[in-house]
Amino acid sequence: MTELDATEQALGETFAETMVGPDDVPPDPTDPLDRTRFPIDEWRLVEKHPDVSDLGTTETLFAVGNGYLGMRGNPEEGRPSEESGTYVNGFHETWQIQHAEGAYGFARVGQTIVNAPDAKVLKVYVDDEPLNLAHADLVDYERSLDFRSGLLRRRLVWRTPAGKKVQVHTTRLVSFAQRHLSVMTLDVTMLEGDAPIVISSQVINRQDGGDEYTADEEFDPRKAESLAHRVLEPQTQWCADGRILLGYRTAQSKLGIAVGVDHEMVTDNEWSAATSTEADQGKQVYRISAREGQTIHLEKLAAYHNGPSGVPVRELFDRCRRTLDRARIEGVEAVLDAQREWLEKYWANADVEVGSHPAEQQAIRWNLFQLAQASARAEVEGVPAKGVTGSGYSGHYFWDTEVYVLPFLTYTLPQAARSALRFRYLMLDAARRRAREMAQDGALFPWRTISGEEASAYYAAGTAQYHIDADISFALSKYVDATGDTDFLLEEGVDMLVETARMWADLGFFDEKGDGLFHIHSVTGPDEYTTVVNDNLFTNTMARFNLRRAAEVVQELKDRDGADYDRMVKRLELGPAETDFWLRCAEQMAIPYDDRFGVHPQDLHFLEREVWDLAATPLEKRPLLLHFHPLVLYRFQVLKQADVVLAMFLQGDQFTLAEKRANFEYYDPITTGDSSLSAVVQSIIAAEVGYSELALRYFHAGLFVDLDDRHGNTSDGVHVASTGGLWSALVNGFGGLRDHGGVISFDPRLPEPWPSLRWRMRLRQTRLTVTVTQDAIELAAEGPRVEVWVRGEQVAVPADDSVRVELTGHGPRIPGEVGDVPLIWGKPRDED
Ligand code: BGC
């Protein structure tokens, strides 16, 4: 048995332990997956037969990545595929945005993630017949994505057209430990008879053609633009003895990329190999005289390095060589071990367990695994809306990172949270320039971007979302509160807080002739179906937080260290009265409230609009954004996504429970959930105010956003914000965790059908394991003592010890759901 076989066997045994077959589990009405094709396994996503009808979806579901490099779940043979994709976070091309009617300050430069050269390809020919899953006669097939080993694995037995049986096993991983490295293996064994076998291992530039072409598609703003020009200009190629290196520079953005692959063949069969390169392709072709039972084992290592225009592609070649050399010396087994170790630590901090619900457990872990794949090694880049699993939203970074992903990272993988915040810090100069261009003081972060420049050509639902500044400040504050990383706060974070506070103080105004309050006009909140409004409640409450926190931190710095404070004052040219002014703006912030309805209007004029008749809107007209001109939508009370309700969560200490309930009841029936960022938030507030059944249904809607392709566009990539929001729905929604002002409190809302919920979270030096059952909450500390609150009582968890607090019930329970909206995410509610 080879070492690899041994590992495979060990992994196989672990699968057997966790595998729960479809017959072992009673049918679950909330489980939308076809369990004959995708059987339940708490630690893997498993596919029992391939299906070309949802190819794009499964390419996304089985993608592997580490936040830097991502490879879609395309078959090794390259075909069939909907989008054969490989992405290097932040590696993008630019293009001139042509506005039919331009205006000052409109974004001019588009940014689009590039499909990096594809190193996944390992074509297999037996008796000169290609293996192609679209029409192969498969005797056996299983594909799985393993959340503990981080391996994508495929095992199949193919009956060739000549009737010979061939076993083909492959694995693919993108390393968490070495972010530039991917490792693939291919094992081919003739089960019956001998045959000539050809294995063609390739690297293909698919961005500029490749061997698959996509047909023209209908317009969908959620997709990436396709670029009309040649994007990857070949710079240099090199090959020798199974190693291939290709280097490119993007035509407009002038960014460099190099990809290198290396091969090692192990077999007792006779074989020969030839290596070649062209501008857009590199090939390593093996010809093997395969004898029955003699396995052909091929290892393929791939390294990706990219750099800005100043870095010569030759230098990137050298970096690829070093990555490949290191992996070659250490060996594939060591890479597999490192991957396991990394994931073991990850799950020790990030796992969330729900008792006795294996289907939900599997889906939860798939979502949590996506969070690692999207962000773990993003480092100096942000977390794109689709991670590195697809080209949707052009690979851009949005507020998704700060509001949906950072809370999870802060409590489970704080190093990655710090990197994501530093990435914004590195954009601060661009944000300052943008503020000037938009006639504001301070800094205005772009609504969507890769490079730091605003890339949103549609300002109403883009640039106008000024709340991005407050979202960043908010995430930064939560990170610092939870980790105690004051170094980051005082050296870099403070600059972001000050510059964003300045922006708010300058953007709003005191209505001296009217109510004397501080108003913020002509902005868009999170809900993109209502734009350019006055006093958006979400924006104003978040801006208020931003202003207060900036003033507090400046004061903290002053009290702590005179020299650091002086340096900061000098660096930021902070005026003596600035913080007082910010506090005045915050105290006088206009927070609209409507006495007639007893709710907070989404903006000053929101309640004056006509209410959209969602019940009368047919299924074919959803999502609304694909069927109605924006102006039509803006005219109505109808929400793409939670807005006031999100403020009820993020700024929850600023509102009473009664206000939260009234707001939830008002907005829930007019919220379409056309954005995948909505369900998870609706779930959290539904749980808090007592709509427990509805909270669970919203949770399921979020849980299966991608696994059940609820928004019909999973093929464009994973909805990463939803995966992060799902963690929040579990921990904040059902677990009842809140962290206002650095105070950790719990008021759980465990769903009735769940016996328990357990999660881990890091609080400074302590790992806290929280277990909620129907009658208690148990808090176990590994590390120093922590103090928390449970339903209004202070609880000290001693160092390396645990405490149990009895619970009576799980908050108010309001049966049923709000209003009579019959549709939710393209499905009747009772089917959800
Ligand atoms: C949502 C935005 C989000 C973007 C990227 C849009 O559909 O409305 O809030 O930032 O998707 O995920």
Boltz pocket constraint, residues with backbone or C-beta under 6 A from the ligand:
constraints:
  - pocket:
      binder: B
      contacts: [[A, 385], [A, 393], [A, 398], [A, 399], [A, 400], [A, 526], [A, 528], [A, 640], [A, 641], [A, 674], [A, 675], [A, 676], [A, 677], [A, 721]]
      max_distance: 6.0
